[in-house]
Structures are given as C-alpha cells and as structure tokens.
C-alpha cells in the first residue's frame, strides 16, 4: 500500500471523530503539507466516500454513510438562508429526485428565513436525519415563539386562534417584506409538517390528509419539523397550481380547518364563531371549509357561513369537504334558505 492509500485510509477512519479538524490532524500525523491532505480529501470526495459541507473557515467532513447532521447558527447581520442552504445542504441533496430537492430547498429556506426575520431569536439550530428513506429537517430557534409573536402583532387572545389564521395563508407581521405564503405552502408540500411553540403543537400529515392539534411541553422559541420521503412524487408546481388563479397567477384560494376555530370548551354553534373562522379571508376568492373532526354544528354557525357571508361577499366562493351526515344536513338546510 503506497502512502497516498495510507493517508486516505487514515482520513476515512479519523473523519467521524475529527470532522472539523481532520486536515490539521492528518498534517501533524504524517508530517505533510495541508495542500497534500486536501488533495487526498478531494480524491475521496470524487469517489463519493466522503461529504464536505460548510464554508472555507468552518468546513466539515462526513463519511457518505453517515449523513445525519446538527448545526447551530448565530443570528447576525449577513446570515442568509440561501447561503446556509448552499454551503451546508445543497451537496447532500443534489442526487435526490428533482421534485424532492426542490421541496427541501423551498421549505428549508422559508422556515430558516422566518426564524431570522421574525423569531426575535439569537440562535437557530438545524438537525437533519435520514431514516427509512425519509428525510427529516428540524429548524429550532430560541426566540419568543411564533404564536406569541403573532398574538402580539394582531392582538389575538388565544394562541389557537393564531394558528387558525396562520393556516389560512397571507398572514404576516411584516407585509412589506413578506407575503405570508411561505408557511402555508411549506405545511402542504411535505409528507409531514410539525410546528411546536408556546406550549402547543400542530401536526399535519399530508399523506393521509389528517391533522392534529394538542398541548405540548414548554420549549424555548419555535420548532418546525419537515419530513419527506426520498421517493415522494409530490411536486411544488402542482401545489402552487392548486391554490393559484392560473389567469393572473395570484394566490387566491385557501382551505380552512373548521375545527381550529373552536377554542377550548367551545361547540361550533354561534355566529361569532363563524365570523372568527371567516375573518381575514378577504384576500381570497375561493375558500374550502374542511369539516374534519367536527361532530356537530349549530344553525347560527352554518347560516353565517353559507348564507349570510356569501350574500354580503358574492365575490367569494365557499365550498366544503369532509362533513359528516349531521353536519351536511345542517349545511344543506342553510343553503336551501
């Protein structure tokens, strides 16, 4: 075995223990120049034996067989989601199918940018894991929490109400620089979407069109988890088309999870609850009300949704899905009036 092979063997053995200082270790161990070590590292990169990520000053090496990552970033001037993606993640995902790569890039950059601009945080942690052909990206900041931030801006009294409006789309605390579309599309693009903050958790499973809202243990800031299969056939363009007017390309369609309008201890019987559900939907022309998990509704609630509001706002088309037999009876009764 010649020296080049010996050095490469050493690098492969030592990289797991010294991902950040392997060049210095190998230089000292073999008494060779840094240029020589870099040459052998580049040879291993071309053979796909190792993976390189990070900037020149903070470069990190990993074995190709060990792909899980964990990073921490300090929020400061110049921190950019596009640069972080390019330096740390682009090379990891570039061999994935194009549609999966695009979803990962879109979701990560949207979530990371939100943490920079809105979280009032000092640090952002990112965890990447690979398991059973699934990719999981977790972005966790140490700010005040997304629901507290929204409630302070819009004076909502309940964090669940913050979530309700967030899931509609076009909700942003900085309309000059943000459209409020990022989390809306990200939450629908991945197989699984989790958002955890301010002692509540919202989970969306797009594979089976299910969702869950529950209390969660207290954490600092906001944690968002994005999960997608490496073999997913989902495409961003199809998702955008679903909610976009193809004539003027405006984002003018949305769907609302009706049960999220029900605050703790409530039943969906009143007109005020319906008004809460339909508030801030003026930017949309087509609304689909999803009655999943709704067991029963009152006459005033559905009358406000399907008769009163459409009479006052004829430009908005309201549809509904996933209504059980009792709920559908009440809806049809209201529409017939």
NORRA-V396911 format. One record per residue. N is the residue number from 1. SS is DSSP state (H for helix, E for strand, L for the rest). OMEGA is omega in whole degrees, -180 to 180 (none if undefined). NEAR is the number of other C-alpha atoms within 12 Angstrom. Layout:
n;ss;omega;near
N;SS;OMEGA;NEAR
N;SS;OMEGA;NEAR
//
This chain:
n;ss;omega;near
1;L;-179;8
2;L;-174;8
3;H;180;15
4;H;179;20
5;H;179;16
6;H;180;17
7;H;180;32
8;H;178;31
9;H;178;22
10;H;-180;26
11;H;-180;38
12;H;-180;32
13;H;-172;21
14;H;-177;24
15;L;179;32
16;L;-179;24
17;L;-176;17
18;L;-177;21
19;L;-176;29
20;L;-176;23
21;L;-177;24
22;H;180;32
23;H;180;34
24;H;180;23
25;H;-178;24
26;H;178;33
27;H;-180;22
28;H;-176;16
29;H;-176;18
30;H;-179;20
31;L;179;16
32;L;-179;20
33;L;176;17
34;H;179;20
35;H;179;15
36;H;180;22
37;H;179;32
38;H;179;26
39;H;-180;21
40;H;175;31
41;H;179;35
42;H;177;21
43;H;178;23
44;H;176;28
45;H;-180;23
46;H;179;14
47;L;-179;14
48;L;177;20
49;L;-179;25
50;E;178;32
51;E;-180;36
52;E;176;36
53;E;179;32
54;L;179;27
55;L;-178;17
56;L;-178;12
57;L;-176;10
58;L;-177;19
59;L;180;20
60;E;178;30
61;E;178;41
62;E;170;36
63;E;-179;29
64;L;-179;23
65;L;180;16
66;L;-170;21
67;L;-179;28
68;L;-176;26
69;E;173;30
70;E;-177;22
71;E;173;27
72;E;-178;23
73;E;175;29
74;E;180;20
75;L;180;27
76;L;-178;15
77;L;180;10
78;L;177;14
79;L;-174;21
80;L;179;26
81;H;-179;30
82;H;178;22
83;H;178;20
84;H;178;31
85;H;-177;32
86;H;-174;21
87;H;-171;24
88;H;-171;37
89;H;-175;35
90;H;-177;26
91;H;180;25
92;H;-172;33
93;H;-171;28
94;L;179;20
95;L;177;16
96;L;174;25
97;L;-174;19
98;H;-178;19
99;H;179;27
100;H;177;30
101;H;-178;32
102;H;179;29
103;H;178;39
104;H;-180;43
105;H;-179;36
106;H;-176;32
107;H;-178;40
108;H;-176;44
109;H;177;32
110;H;-177;33
111;H;-179;44
112;H;179;43
113;H;177;33
114;H;179;39
115;H;179;39
116;H;-169;33
117;H;-169;31
118;H;-167;33
119;L;-173;32
120;L;-176;24
121;L;175;28
122;L;-176;24
123;E;174;27
124;E;175;37
125;E;178;32
126;E;178;35
127;E;179;28
128;E;177;30
129;E;177;25
130;E;178;23
131;E;177;16
132;L;178;12
133;L;175;14
134;E;177;23
135;E;-180;32
136;E;178;32
137;E;178;39
138;E;177;35
139;E;-174;40
140;E;177;41
141;E;-179;40
142;L;-178;29
143;L;-174;29
144;L;-178;29
145;L;-173;35
146;H;-176;43
147;H;175;40
148;H;179;32
149;H;-180;31
150;H;-178;31
151;H;178;26
152;H;-177;17
153;H;-173;18
154;H;176;21
155;L;172;15
156;L;-178;20
157;L;-177;16
158;L;-178;24
159;H;177;35
160;H;176;35
161;H;175;34
162;H;179;38
163;H;178;43
164;H;-178;35
165;H;178;35
166;H;-178;40
167;H;178;38
168;H;-174;43
169;L;179;34
170;L;175;29
171;L;179;31
172;L;177;31
173;L;-179;26
174;L;-174;17
175;L;179;13
176;L;-175;8
177;L;-177;13
178;L;-178;19
179;L;-176;21
180;L;-178;28
181;L;-170;32
182;H;-178;30
183;H;178;38
184;H;-178;36
185;H;178;38
186;H;-178;40
187;H;-179;39
188;H;-176;41
189;H;-175;40
190;L;174;46
191;L;179;36
192;E;177;33
193;E;178;39
194;E;171;35
195;E;-174;41
196;E;180;38
197;E;172;38
198;L;174;32
199;L;171;25
200;E;-180;30
201;E;174;30
202;E;-177;35
203;E;179;31
204;E;177;31
205;E;-176;23
206;L;178;26
207;L;-179;19
208;L;178;11
209;L;180;21
210;E;180;21
211;E;-178;30
212;E;173;25
213;E;-180;31
214;E;174;22
215;E;179;19
216;L;176;20
217;L;-178;13
218;L;174;16
219;L;175;22
220;L;174;26
221;L;-177;32
222;E;177;42
223;E;177;41
224;E;-178;39
225;E;-179;39
226;E;-178;44
227;E;177;41
228;E;177;42
229;E;177;30
230;L;-178;28
231;L;-179;21
232;L;176;27
233;L;179;23
234;L;180;26
235;L;180;27
236;H;-177;27
237;H;178;20
238;H;179;17
239;H;179;24
240;H;-180;26
241;H;-178;20
242;H;-176;23
243;L;-174;28
244;E;172;22
245;L;-174;17
246;L;177;15
247;L;-180;9
248;L;176;9
249;L;178;14
250;L;177;21
251;E;-172;30
252;L;177;30
253;E;177;34
254;E;173;41
255;E;-176;35
256;E;174;37
257;E;-171;37
258;H;-176;42
259;H;178;34
260;H;179;39
261;H;-179;41
262;L;178;33
263;L;-172;23
264;L;177;16
265;L;-177;7
266;L;166;17
267;L;-174;24
268;L;-175;34
269;L;-169;26
270;L;176;23
271;H;-180;25
272;H;177;23
273;H;178;29
274;H;178;32
275;H;176;25
276;H;180;30
277;H;-174;40
278;H;179;39
279;L;179;24
280;L;175;25
281;L;-179;34
282;L;-180;25
283;L;-176;23
284;L;179;28
285;L;-180;25
286;E;-177;30
287;E;173;35
288;E;180;31
289;E;-179;33
290;E;-176;29
291;L;175;32
292;L;177;25
293;L;177;24
294;L;-176;27
295;L;-177;21
296;L;178;27
297;L;179;34
298;L;-178;28
299;H;-179;30
300;H;-179;25
301;H;-177;32
302;H;179;42
303;H;178;30
304;H;-178;33
305;H;-167;42
306;H;177;36
307;H;-174;28
308;H;-177;23
309;H;178;30
310;H;177;24
311;H;-180;17
312;H;-176;14
313;L;-175;21
314;L;180;15
315;L;-179;17
316;L;178;25
317;E;-179;26
318;E;175;32
319;E;176;25
320;E;179;27
321;E;172;23
322;L;176;23
323;L;177;27
324;L;-173;19
325;H;-179;16
326;H;-180;19
327;H;-180;29
328;H;177;28
329;H;-179;18
330;H;180;28
331;H;-178;32
332;H;177;21
333;H;179;18
334;H;-179;24
335;H;-178;23
336;H;180;12
337;L;none;15
//
